[in-house]
Amino acid sequence: MSAGFACAAPLTLEDSTLSHDAWPHVRVLSDPDRTIGATEALRRLPEFTQPASPHSGMGFRDDAMWFHIPVFTAADSDGRWVMEIDYALLNRIEVFLAREGQAEPIATMGSLLPFRDRPLGSRTRQ
């Protein structure tokens, strides 16, 4: 396992905290040919590295980017969470839950998705 991935501490979601900053927990993998699927990305987790870019920004890119955020919730959590990505330049975002070695699709978001098809109708990606 690479040092970059080994340092990825889980983001602990606590019901008592209204907002969490996931960026310190993010690891990324570039997909220049846009050919990596979610299950393959999951298998390639040791290749993910800490972003070299400023906080919460990846700049303009031609490649697809895979982001991994390890998340932990307490057993007594109410489980009600909203993931908000407040970055208007994202055309398409596919969210997956990694469970038992499989990537389960959770949501599709992004600026090219009509508001009526978004999980929550807003400007940001939720």
Protein Blocks (a to p, Z undefined) as FASTA:
>chain_A
ZZklmmmccddddfklmbdcfklmpccdddfkopacfklmmmmmmmpccdfbdehiabja
fbdcdddddddddfkbghiacdddddfklmbdcddddeehiacdfbdcdjklcfklpmba
cfbdZZ
